[in-house]
Amino acid sequence: MHGTSRNSRVAIFGATGAVGRAMVRVLEDRDFPVAQLRLIASPRSAGQTMSFRGAQLEVVAVHEEVFTDIDVALFSAGADASRRYAPLAVESGAVVIDNSSAFRLEDGVPLVVPEVNPHALANHRGIIANPNCSTIQLVVALSPLRRYGLKHVTISTYQAVSGMGQKAIDALLEEVSAPRTEDKTTLFPTVSSESHVPMAFNVLPQCDSFLENGYTREEMKLVHEPRKILEMPSLSLAPTAVRVPVVYGHSESVEVTFSSPVTATEVRTALESAPGVQVVDRPGESLFPHPRMAEGSGLTFVGRIRQDLDRPNVVHMFIVADNLLKGAAYNAVQIAEMLV
Ligand code: A2P
């Protein structure tokens, strides 16, 4: 039986990474009932200190017994590390909330966005998966539109480099500040360390690695994960995932086809009362969602809601959220709050 007491002993695995640091901040900001916080990373970071509620906590290196006496373990150290350590953490009595892709599509592992499918949590067996960042903001905005009959969704993303981790943030900032040069060592690492392309002042239609079918892994996450979370296994989705030189905040241009005519006003009204959504849609005043607006917020911002020019059953919208917060750390802590 996995459970958590009121004051939880919490571990963050991947604490020194971009998402791990955001997790520490969110626990503080939301006043999560933490009895004890254990910060875990690779041996490279052991001995570093990070501050939490005014105290300096030392980062410890991961090892097989590091999750002993932990109630809630927030994992964000990559899929390989999750596959290796999540079962050990569960065995030692922790509930794992895993931010990696390792278990998301497994039967028996709830894939949870609290505003959308909180009921899925009930059947967990120790591991709960946090969805992909682009998926979370998409389903927060699609879920309230289910009542109109979702038929097809076309998505183009504009994704921040922080989704690739702290090293990618550093690489972009360095590239922006350094004079442009053809020296390959200063260019941005896409996915494999052998291939480098400029990221500053550029747009790259690649997020994660390419698959046999011509789509990237990120794009296929945007197909499989919404189907599982929305419980619509045959929903049709067509994603294109693009990396842009933004540090924090993913944007998505989304075209929704309904099974019958739906107006932009109906969509706007449904979204205005939806949990976790803030409609920002006053184009006359240049008020629309953008990544700098979303930075630091746990909300999903939606705007540019408009009818298709030719098809009465199609509505377009623009969706923005902080990928490290609602797309990762904030969603994970929301799940933890539901467990406590
Ligand atoms: P470290 O900082 O010691 O390398 P990001 O996604 O920002 O790159 O962060 C990844 C996080 O996961 C970091 O805290 C990193 O620790 C940690 N991490 C990555 N791989 C491993 C691993 N194999 N074992 C332990 N920690 C890992």
Boltz pocket constraint, residues with backbone or C-beta under 6 A from the ligand:
constraints:
  - pocket:
      binder: B
      contacts: [[A, 13], [A, 14], [A, 15], [A, 16], [A, 17], [A, 18], [A, 19], [A, 20], [A, 40], [A, 41], [A, 42], [A, 43], [A, 44], [A, 45], [A, 46], [A, 62], [A, 76], [A, 77], [A, 78], [A, 81], [A, 164], [A, 165], [A, 166], [A, 167]]
      max_distance: 6.0
